[in-house]
Amino acid sequence: MNNMNSADFLNAVDHAAGMNDRWLFLAAFCLLLLLCGLVIYWLVRQLQAVIADHKELRNEHHAALAQIIAAQNETAMKLAVCIDRNSEALRECAFELRRFQEGAVRPVH
């Protein structure tokens, strides 16, 4: 009984069911085990599919975060350069303003 197909299996179950209540219980129990095995197999396959989808979405999420961080770093560098240039320009303005005010305060000879 190594290579039993479904028809042979059903014939064996039918024969067992016709015997008496003990065989009917065993046949029903075998069918229940087979059904549970199929359900568990299907659930494991579904779980594997969900895990694969989760990994793919996680990788996409990490890639998107890396792009956002790179853009933020680039923007921060541009902002730092802009602040540095503005600080230098303000120092020059302050120097020119002091020079202008000192020139206006000096009496003309």
Distance bins in CASP14 RR format, pairs under 12 A and 6 or more apart:
PFRMAT RR
TARGET T0000
AUTHOR 0000-0000-0000
RMODE 2
METHOD distances of the structure
MODEL  1
1 8 0 0 0 0 1 0 0 0 0 0 0
1 9 0 0 0 0 1 0 0 0 0 0 0
1 11 0 0 0 0 0 1 0 0 0 0 0
1 12 0 0 0 0 1 0 0 0 0 0 0
2 8 0 0 0 0 0 1 0 0 0 0 0
3 9 0 0 0 0 0 1 0 0 0 0 0
4 10 0 0 0 0 0 1 0 0 0 0 0
4 11 0 0 0 0 1 0 0 0 0 0 0
4 12 1 0 0 1 0 0 0 0 0 0 0
4 13 0 0 0 0 0 1 0 0 0 0 0
4 30 0 0 0 0 0 1 0 0 0 0 0
4 34 0 0 0 0 0 1 0 0 0 0 0
5 11 0 0 0 0 1 0 0 0 0 0 0
5 12 0 0 0 0 0 1 0 0 0 0 0
6 12 0 0 0 0 0 1 0 0 0 0 0
6 13 0 0 0 0 0 1 0 0 0 0 0
6 31 0 0 0 0 0 1 0 0 0 0 0
6 34 0 0 0 0 0 1 0 0 0 0 0
7 13 0 0 0 0 0 1 0 0 0 0 0
7 14 0 0 0 0 0 1 0 0 0 0 0
8 14 0 0 0 0 0 1 0 0 0 0 0
8 15 0 0 0 0 0 1 0 0 0 0 0
9 15 0 0 0 0 0 1 0 0 0 0 0
9 16 0 0 0 0 0 1 0 0 0 0 0
9 27 0 0 0 0 0 1 0 0 0 0 0
9 30 0 0 0 0 1 0 0 0 0 0 0
9 31 0 0 0 0 1 0 0 0 0 0 0
9 34 0 0 0 0 1 0 0 0 0 0 0
10 16 0 0 0 0 0 1 0 0 0 0 0
10 17 0 0 0 0 0 1 0 0 0 0 0
10 27 0 0 0 0 1 0 0 0 0 0 0
10 30 0 0 0 0 0 1 0 0 0 0 0
10 31 0 0 0 0 1 0 0 0 0 0 0
10 34 0 0 0 0 0 1 0 0 0 0 0
11 17 0 0 0 0 0 1 0 0 0 0 0
11 18 0 0 0 0 0 1 0 0 0 0 0
11 27 0 0 0 0 0 1 0 0 0 0 0
12 18 0 0 0 0 0 1 0 0 0 0 0
12 19 0 0 0 0 0 1 0 0 0 0 0
12 23 0 0 0 0 0 1 0 0 0 0 0
12 26 0 0 0 0 0 1 0 0 0 0 0
12 27 0 0 0 0 1 0 0 0 0 0 0
12 30 0 0 0 0 1 0 0 0 0 0 0
12 31 0 0 0 0 0 1 0 0 0 0 0
13 19 0 0 0 0 0 1 0 0 0 0 0
13 23 0 0 0 0 1 0 0 0 0 0 0
13 24 0 0 0 0 1 0 0 0 0 0 0
13 25 0 0 0 0 0 1 0 0 0 0 0
13 26 0 0 0 0 1 0 0 0 0 0 0
13 27 1 0 1 0 0 0 0 0 0 0 0
13 28 0 0 0 0 1 0 0 0 0 0 0
13 29 0 0 0 0 0 1 0 0 0 0 0
13 30 1 0 0 1 0 0 0 0 0 0 0
13 31 1 0 0 1 0 0 0 0 0 0 0
13 32 0 0 0 0 0 1 0 0 0 0 0
13 34 0 0 0 0 1 0 0 0 0 0 0
14 23 0 0 0 0 0 1 0 0 0 0 0
14 24 0 0 0 0 0 1 0 0 0 0 0
14 27 0 0 0 0 1 0 0 0 0 0 0
14 31 0 0 0 0 0 1 0 0 0 0 0
15 23 0 0 0 0 1 0 0 0 0 0 0
15 24 0 0 0 0 0 1 0 0 0 0 0
15 26 0 0 0 0 0 1 0 0 0 0 0
15 27 0 0 0 0 1 0 0 0 0 0 0
16 22 0 0 0 0 1 0 0 0 0 0 0
16 23 1 0 1 0 0 0 0 0 0 0 0
16 24 1 0 0 1 0 0 0 0 0 0 0
16 25 0 0 0 0 1 0 0 0 0 0 0
16 26 1 0 0 1 0 0 0 0 0 0 0
16 27 1 0 1 0 0 0 0 0 0 0 0
16 28 0 0 0 0 1 0 0 0 0 0 0
16 29 0 0 0 0 0 1 0 0 0 0 0
16 30 0 0 0 0 1 0 0 0 0 0 0
16 31 0 0 0 0 0 1 0 0 0 0 0
17 23 1 0 0 1 0 0 0 0 0 0 0
17 24 1 0 1 0 0 0 0 0 0 0 0
17 25 0 0 0 0 1 0 0 0 0 0 0
17 26 0 0 0 0 1 0 0 0 0 0 0
17 27 1 0 1 0 0 0 0 0 0 0 0
17 28 0 0 0 0 1 0 0 0 0 0 0
17 29 0 0 0 0 0 1 0 0 0 0 0
17 30 0 0 0 0 0 1 0 0 0 0 0
17 31 0 0 0 0 0 1 0 0 0 0 0
18 24 1 0 0 1 0 0 0 0 0 0 0
18 25 0 0 0 0 0 1 0 0 0 0 0
18 26 0 0 0 0 0 1 0 0 0 0 0
18 27 0 0 0 0 1 0 0 0 0 0 0
19 25 0 0 0 0 0 1 0 0 0 0 0
19 26 0 0 0 0 1 0 0 0 0 0 0
19 27 0 0 0 0 1 0 0 0 0 0 0
20 26 0 0 0 0 0 1 0 0 0 0 0
20 27 0 0 0 0 0 1 0 0 0 0 0
21 27 0 0 0 0 0 1 0 0 0 0 0
21 28 0 0 0 0 0 1 0 0 0 0 0
22 28 0 0 0 0 0 1 0 0 0 0 0
22 29 0 0 0 0 0 1 0 0 0 0 0
23 29 0 0 0 0 0 1 0 0 0 0 0
23 30 0 0 0 0 0 1 0 0 0 0 0
24 30 0 0 0 0 0 1 0 0 0 0 0
24 31 0 0 0 0 0 1 0 0 0 0 0
25 31 0 0 0 0 0 1 0 0 0 0 0
25 32 0 0 0 0 0 1 0 0 0 0 0
26 32 0 0 0 0 0 1 0 0 0 0 0
26 33 0 0 0 0 0 1 0 0 0 0 0
27 33 0 0 0 0 0 1 0 0 0 0 0
27 34 0 0 0 0 0 1 0 0 0 0 0
28 34 0 0 0 0 0 1 0 0 0 0 0
28 35 0 0 0 0 0 1 0 0 0 0 0
29 35 0 0 0 0 0 1 0 0 0 0 0
29 36 0 0 0 0 0 1 0 0 0 0 0
30 36 0 0 0 0 0 1 0 0 0 0 0
30 37 0 0 0 0 0 1 0 0 0 0 0
31 37 0 0 0 0 0 1 0 0 0 0 0
31 38 0 0 0 0 0 1 0 0 0 0 0
32 38 0 0 0 0 0 1 0 0 0 0 0
32 39 0 0 0 0 0 1 0 0 0 0 0
33 39 0 0 0 0 0 1 0 0 0 0 0
33 40 0 0 0 0 0 1 0 0 0 0 0
34 40 0 0 0 0 0 1 0 0 0 0 0
34 41 0 0 0 0 0 1 0 0 0 0 0
35 41 0 0 0 0 0 1 0 0 0 0 0
35 42 0 0 0 0 0 1 0 0 0 0 0
36 42 0 0 0 0 0 1 0 0 0 0 0
36 43 0 0 0 0 0 1 0 0 0 0 0
37 43 0 0 0 0 1 0 0 0 0 0 0
37 44 0 0 0 0 1 0 0 0 0 0 0
37 45 0 0 0 0 0 1 0 0 0 0 0
38 44 0 0 0 0 0 1 0 0 0 0 0
38 45 0 0 0 0 0 1 0 0 0 0 0
39 45 0 0 0 0 0 1 0 0 0 0 0
39 46 0 0 0 0 0 1 0 0 0 0 0
40 46 0 0 0 0 0 1 0 0 0 0 0
40 47 0 0 0 0 0 1 0 0 0 0 0
41 47 0 0 0 0 0 1 0 0 0 0 0
41 48 0 0 0 0 0 1 0 0 0 0 0
42 48 0 0 0 0 0 1 0 0 0 0 0
42 49 0 0 0 0 0 1 0 0 0 0 0
43 49 0 0 0 0 0 1 0 0 0 0 0
43 50 0 0 0 0 0 1 0 0 0 0 0
44 50 0 0 0 0 0 1 0 0 0 0 0
44 51 0 0 0 0 0 1 0 0 0 0 0
45 51 0 0 0 0 0 1 0 0 0 0 0
45 52 0 0 0 0 0 1 0 0 0 0 0
46 52 0 0 0 0 0 1 0 0 0 0 0
46 53 0 0 0 0 0 1 0 0 0 0 0
47 53 0 0 0 0 0 1 0 0 0 0 0
47 54 0 0 0 0 0 1 0 0 0 0 0
48 54 0 0 0 0 0 1 0 0 0 0 0
48 55 0 0 0 0 0 1 0 0 0 0 0
49 55 0 0 0 0 0 1 0 0 0 0 0
49 56 0 0 0 0 0 1 0 0 0 0 0
50 56 0 0 0 0 0 1 0 0 0 0 0
50 57 0 0 0 0 0 1 0 0 0 0 0
51 57 0 0 0 0 0 1 0 0 0 0 0
51 58 0 0 0 0 0 1 0 0 0 0 0
52 58 0 0 0 0 0 1 0 0 0 0 0
52 59 0 0 0 0 0 1 0 0 0 0 0
53 59 0 0 0 0 0 1 0 0 0 0 0
53 60 0 0 0 0 0 1 0 0 0 0 0
54 60 0 0 0 0 0 1 0 0 0 0 0
54 61 0 0 0 0 0 1 0 0 0 0 0
55 61 0 0 0 0 0 1 0 0 0 0 0
55 62 0 0 0 0 0 1 0 0 0 0 0
56 62 0 0 0 0 0 1 0 0 0 0 0
56 63 0 0 0 0 0 1 0 0 0 0 0
57 63 0 0 0 0 0 1 0 0 0 0 0
57 64 0 0 0 0 0 1 0 0 0 0 0
58 64 0 0 0 0 0 1 0 0 0 0 0
58 65 0 0 0 0 0 1 0 0 0 0 0
59 65 0 0 0 0 0 1 0 0 0 0 0
59 66 0 0 0 0 0 1 0 0 0 0 0
60 66 0 0 0 0 0 1 0 0 0 0 0
60 67 0 0 0 0 0 1 0 0 0 0 0
61 67 0 0 0 0 0 1 0 0 0 0 0
61 68 0 0 0 0 0 1 0 0 0 0 0
62 68 0 0 0 0 0 1 0 0 0 0 0
62 69 0 0 0 0 0 1 0 0 0 0 0
63 69 0 0 0 0 0 1 0 0 0 0 0
63 70 0 0 0 0 0 1 0 0 0 0 0
64 70 0 0 0 0 0 1 0 0 0 0 0
64 71 0 0 0 0 0 1 0 0 0 0 0
65 71 0 0 0 0 0 1 0 0 0 0 0
65 72 0 0 0 0 0 1 0 0 0 0 0
66 72 0 0 0 0 0 1 0 0 0 0 0
66 73 0 0 0 0 0 1 0 0 0 0 0
67 73 0 0 0 0 0 1 0 0 0 0 0
67 74 0 0 0 0 0 1 0 0 0 0 0
68 74 0 0 0 0 0 1 0 0 0 0 0
68 75 0 0 0 0 0 1 0 0 0 0 0
69 75 0 0 0 0 0 1 0 0 0 0 0
69 76 0 0 0 0 0 1 0 0 0 0 0
70 76 0 0 0 0 0 1 0 0 0 0 0
70 77 0 0 0 0 0 1 0 0 0 0 0
71 77 0 0 0 0 0 1 0 0 0 0 0
71 78 0 0 0 0 0 1 0 0 0 0 0
72 78 0 0 0 0 0 1 0 0 0 0 0
72 79 0 0 0 0 0 1 0 0 0 0 0
73 79 0 0 0 0 0 1 0 0 0 0 0
73 80 0 0 0 0 0 1 0 0 0 0 0
74 80 0 0 0 0 0 1 0 0 0 0 0
74 81 0 0 0 0 0 1 0 0 0 0 0
75 81 0 0 0 0 0 1 0 0 0 0 0
75 82 0 0 0 0 0 1 0 0 0 0 0
76 82 0 0 0 0 0 1 0 0 0 0 0
76 83 0 0 0 0 0 1 0 0 0 0 0
77 83 0 0 0 0 0 1 0 0 0 0 0
77 84 0 0 0 0 0 1 0 0 0 0 0
78 84 0 0 0 0 0 1 0 0 0 0 0
78 85 0 0 0 0 0 1 0 0 0 0 0
79 85 0 0 0 0 0 1 0 0 0 0 0
79 86 0 0 0 0 0 1 0 0 0 0 0
80 86 0 0 0 0 0 1 0 0 0 0 0
80 87 0 0 0 0 0 1 0 0 0 0 0
81 87 0 0 0 0 0 1 0 0 0 0 0
81 88 0 0 0 0 0 1 0 0 0 0 0
82 88 0 0 0 0 0 1 0 0 0 0 0
82 89 0 0 0 0 0 1 0 0 0 0 0
83 89 0 0 0 0 0 1 0 0 0 0 0
83 90 0 0 0 0 0 1 0 0 0 0 0
84 90 0 0 0 0 0 1 0 0 0 0 0
84 91 0 0 0 0 0 1 0 0 0 0 0
85 91 0 0 0 0 0 1 0 0 0 0 0
85 92 0 0 0 0 0 1 0 0 0 0 0
86 92 0 0 0 0 0 1 0 0 0 0 0
86 93 0 0 0 0 0 1 0 0 0 0 0
87 93 0 0 0 0 0 1 0 0 0 0 0
87 94 0 0 0 0 0 1 0 0 0 0 0
88 94 0 0 0 0 0 1 0 0 0 0 0
88 95 0 0 0 0 0 1 0 0 0 0 0
89 95 0 0 0 0 0 1 0 0 0 0 0
89 96 0 0 0 0 0 1 0 0 0 0 0
90 96 0 0 0 0 0 1 0 0 0 0 0
90 97 0 0 0 0 0 1 0 0 0 0 0
91 97 0 0 0 0 0 1 0 0 0 0 0
91 98 0 0 0 0 0 1 0 0 0 0 0
92 98 0 0 0 0 0 1 0 0 0 0 0
92 99 0 0 0 0 0 1 0 0 0 0 0
93 99 0 0 0 0 0 1 0 0 0 0 0
93 100 0 0 0 0 0 1 0 0 0 0 0
94 100 0 0 0 0 0 1 0 0 0 0 0
94 101 0 0 0 0 0 1 0 0 0 0 0
95 101 0 0 0 0 0 1 0 0 0 0 0
95 102 0 0 0 0 0 1 0 0 0 0 0
96 102 0 0 0 0 0 1 0 0 0 0 0
96 103 0 0 0 0 0 1 0 0 0 0 0
97 103 0 0 0 0 0 1 0 0 0 0 0
97 104 0 0 0 0 0 1 0 0 0 0 0
98 104 0 0 0 0 0 1 0 0 0 0 0
98 105 0 0 0 0 0 1 0 0 0 0 0
99 105 0 0 0 0 0 1 0 0 0 0 0
99 106 0 0 0 0 0 1 0 0 0 0 0
100 106 0 0 0 0 0 1 0 0 0 0 0
END
